[in-house]
Amino acid sequence: MYCVCEEHLARAIDEFLEIYEMPPDIYVLEEVSFTDWSAPSHCDFCGKIPEFLVV
């Protein structure tokens, strides 16, 4: 699972494909919410605010 900014979306997809050998589901963080989870404050690859959840 990756929480990433737009700049690092392609990298997260590539890494997910390499690890799981199947395409990920991609969600816009503003449009989803989970009861027991909240998005991190920064992208997994940099300090920017994450915009996408790649699972």
C-alpha positions in Angstrom: 0.0 0.0 0.0 1.3 3.4 -0.9 0.1 6.9 -0.1 1.6 9.2 -2.7 1.6 12.6 -4.3 0.8 13.0 -8.0 4.5 13.2 -8.8 5.2 9.7 -7.4 2.0 7.9 -8.5 3.7 6.2 -11.4 6.6 5.0 -9.2 4.1 3.5 -6.7 2.2 1.7 -9.5 5.5 0.3 -10.9 6.6 -0.9 -7.4 3.2 -2.4 -6.7 3.3 -4.3 -10.1 6.8 -5.5 -9.4 5.9 -6.9 -6.0 2.3 -8.2 -6.5 2.4 -8.9 -10.3 -1.1 -7.4 -10.7 -2.4 -3.9 -11.2 -3.3 -1.9 -8.1 -6.5 -0.2 -7.2 -6.0 3.6 -7.0 -8.1 5.9 -4.9 -8.2 9.7 -4.6 -7.6 10.3 -0.9 -10.1 13.1 -0.8 -12.9 10.8 -2.0 -12.4 7.8 0.4 -12.5 7.4 4.2 -11.9 4.4 6.4 -13.0 4.0 10.0 -9.8 2.7 11.5 -7.3 4.4 9.2 -6.2 7.9 8.4 -3.9 9.0 5.6 -0.3 9.9 6.5 0.7 13.5 6.4 3.3 13.1 3.7 3.9 11.1 0.5 5.8 7.7 0.9 8.5 9.0 -1.3 8.8 12.7 -0.4 7.5 15.4 2.0 4.5 16.5 -0.1 0.9 15.9 0.9 -0.4 12.6 -0.5 -3.2 12.6 -3.0 -3.6 8.9 -3.9 -3.9 5.6 -2.2 -2.4 2.7 -4.2 -3.5 -0.7 -3.0 
